[in-house]
Amino acid sequence: RKVGPFGITPPNIQFLKGRASSIAQAVRGKDKHFVGALPDMVPYSRLTVKASAEAASPGQNASNLLDPGARSDVGPYYTNKWATSTNGHCWIELTTKSAVALRMYRLKSANDDPGKDPKNWVFVGVDDQGKKTELSRVTNAYWTHRWQWLEHDCKPIPFKKFRLEIFTNHGAQGTQLGQIMLLQGKASE
């Protein structure tokens, strides 16, 4: 296995929610970019993304959150991610072409400093008048590996716009994520 410049070996795709999900079992051993086993995923081609802020460094803008391709998180630097210099409140907004009711969303940790991982956030739907409806609230989130997925259930209320409002990270200067995925419909059996 290749090791990145920070001594990090990116793990194969992992979905954690207290225990491995059936989807993780289905894709275990596959390449970390593999998302073909997720038929309920909202296609990235149907999404646009913007963020409250982005780091000035190359490879750290919000569009990387929707990049499942081979260019994402590859050596020698393992830097394609979204990052901002704030460790306080920041947000990521995802807009779909038509309203969807999500059942779950997944967040992928980025390449380096775990102190930059989001810790506390709320995931909301935003209506056409700008009114926010809480779909999920997470406190004390923790990733055990770099490039690891965490999944979170949410209320299945249809919206065209979703916002991940991050309140705090794990104490470092700056907040980061590697990728985001939205899943609609009923849970896979």
C-alpha positions in Angstrom: 0.0 0.0 0.0 1.1 3.5 -0.7 1.5 5.8 2.2 0.8 9.6 2.0 3.2 12.3 3.0 1.8 12.4 6.6 2.3 8.7 7.1 -1.4 8.1 6.4 -2.5 5.0 4.6 -6.0 5.8 3.2 -8.3 2.9 4.3 -10.7 1.1 2.1 -14.3 2.5 2.2 -15.9 2.2 5.6 -19.4 3.1 6.7 -19.8 3.2 10.4 -22.9 3.5 12.5 -22.1 1.7 15.7 -21.7 -1.4 13.6 -21.0 -2.1 9.9 -24.0 -1.5 7.7 -25.1 -4.0 5.1 -23.9 -1.7 2.4 -20.4 -1.6 3.9 -20.4 -5.4 3.9 -21.4 -5.4 0.3 -18.5 -3.2 -0.8 -15.8 -4.3 1.7 -12.6 -4.9 -0.1 -13.5 -2.5 -3.0 -11.6 0.6 -4.0 -12.3 3.6 -1.7 -13.8 5.4 -4.6 -16.4 2.7 -5.2 -20.0 4.0 -4.9 -21.8 1.8 -7.5 -23.5 -0.3 -4.8 -25.5 2.7 -3.6 -28.6 2.9 -5.9 -30.3 5.2 -3.5 -27.6 7.8 -3.7 -28.6 11.2 -5.1 -26.3 11.5 -8.1 -23.6 14.2 -7.9 -24.8 15.4 -11.3 -28.1 16.4 -9.7 -26.3 18.5 -7.0 -24.7 21.8 -6.6 -22.6 22.8 -3.6 -21.5 26.0 -2.0 -19.9 26.7 1.4 -19.7 29.6 3.8 -15.9 29.8 3.2 -13.1 27.8 1.5 -9.4 27.6 2.3 -7.1 29.5 -0.2 -5.0 26.4 -0.8 -5.5 24.5 -4.1 -7.6 21.3 -3.8 -9.6 22.5 -0.8 -12.8 23.9 -2.3 -16.4 22.9 -1.8 -16.7 21.2 -5.2 -14.4 18.4 -3.9 -17.2 17.3 -1.7 -19.0 16.0 -4.8 -16.0 14.4 -6.5 -16.0 10.6 -6.4 -13.5 10.3 -9.3 -10.0 9.0 -9.4 -8.6 12.5 -9.0 -10.0 12.7 -5.5 -7.7 11.9 -2.5 -4.8 10.5 -4.5 -1.1 10.7 -3.9 1.3 12.2 -3.5 -0.4 14.8 -1.4 -3.9 13.5 -0.5 -5.4 17.0 -0.4 -8.6 17.0 -2.4 -11.2 18.0 0.2 -13.2 21.0 1.4 -11.5 23.1 4.1 -12.0 26.4 5.7 -9.8 28.3 8.1 -12.5 28.7 10.8 -13.0 26.3 13.7 -16.3 28.0 14.6 -19.6 28.1 12.7 -19.4 27.3 9.0 -21.8 25.6 6.6 -22.1 23.6 3.4 -25.2 23.9 1.3 -26.3 21.3 -1.3 -29.1 22.1 -3.8 -30.9 19.4 -5.9 -32.6 19.9 -9.2 -35.9 18.7 -7.7 -37.2 18.0 -4.1 -36.0 14.8 -2.5 -36.8 13.1 0.8 -33.5 11.9 2.2 -33.3 9.0 4.6 -29.5 9.4 5.4 -26.4 11.4 4.6 -22.8 10.4 4.8 -19.7 12.4 5.6 -16.2 11.4 4.7 -13.3 12.6 6.9 -10.4 14.3 5.1 -6.8 13.5 4.7 -5.0 14.9 7.7 -5.5 16.6 11.1 -8.4 14.9 13.0 -8.7 18.1 15.0 -10.2 19.7 11.9 -13.0 17.1 11.7 -16.5 18.5 12.4 -17.7 17.6 15.9 -21.1 19.2 16.4 -23.6 20.0 13.6 -27.2 20.2 12.5 -28.4 19.0 9.0 -31.4 21.0 7.9 -33.7 21.3 4.9 -34.3 24.8 3.6 -37.6 25.8 2.0 -38.1 28.4 -0.8 -38.7 31.2 1.8 -35.4 30.3 3.6 -37.1 28.6 6.6 -34.9 25.8 8.0 -36.3 22.5 9.3 -33.9 20.3 11.4 -33.5 16.9 9.9 -30.6 15.6 12.0 -28.5 16.8 14.9 -25.1 15.3 15.7 -23.0 15.9 18.8 -19.5 14.6 19.6 -19.0 13.0 16.2 -15.7 11.2 15.9 -13.9 9.5 12.9 -11.3 6.9 13.9 -9.5 6.9 10.4 -8.8 9.3 7.6 -11.0 9.0 4.5 -13.6 7.2 6.6 -17.3 7.5 6.1 -19.8 8.1 8.9 -23.5 7.9 8.2 -26.4 9.6 9.9 -30.2 9.1 9.5 -32.4 12.1 8.9 -36.1 12.9 8.8 -37.4 12.1 5.3 -39.0 15.4 4.5 -38.6 16.6 0.8 -36.5 19.6 0.1 -34.5 21.0 -2.8 -31.9 22.6 -0.5 -30.0 21.0 2.4 -27.5 22.6 4.7 -24.9 21.1 7.0 -24.3 23.7 9.7 -21.1 22.9 11.6 -20.8 24.5 15.0 -17.5 23.2 16.3 -14.7 20.9 15.2 -12.2 19.0 17.4 -10.1 22.0 18.3 -7.8 22.7 15.4 -7.6 25.9 13.4 -9.8 25.1 10.4 -12.5 22.6 9.5 -12.5 20.0 6.8 -14.4 17.2 5.1 -13.4 14.8 2.3 -16.7 14.1 0.7 -20.5 14.2 1.3 -23.2 11.8 0.0 -27.0 12.1 0.2 -29.2 9.0 0.2 -32.9 9.0 -0.6 -35.8 6.5 -0.3 -36.1 3.5 1.9 -33.2 1.8 3.6 -31.6 -1.0 1.6 -32.4 -4.5 2.9 
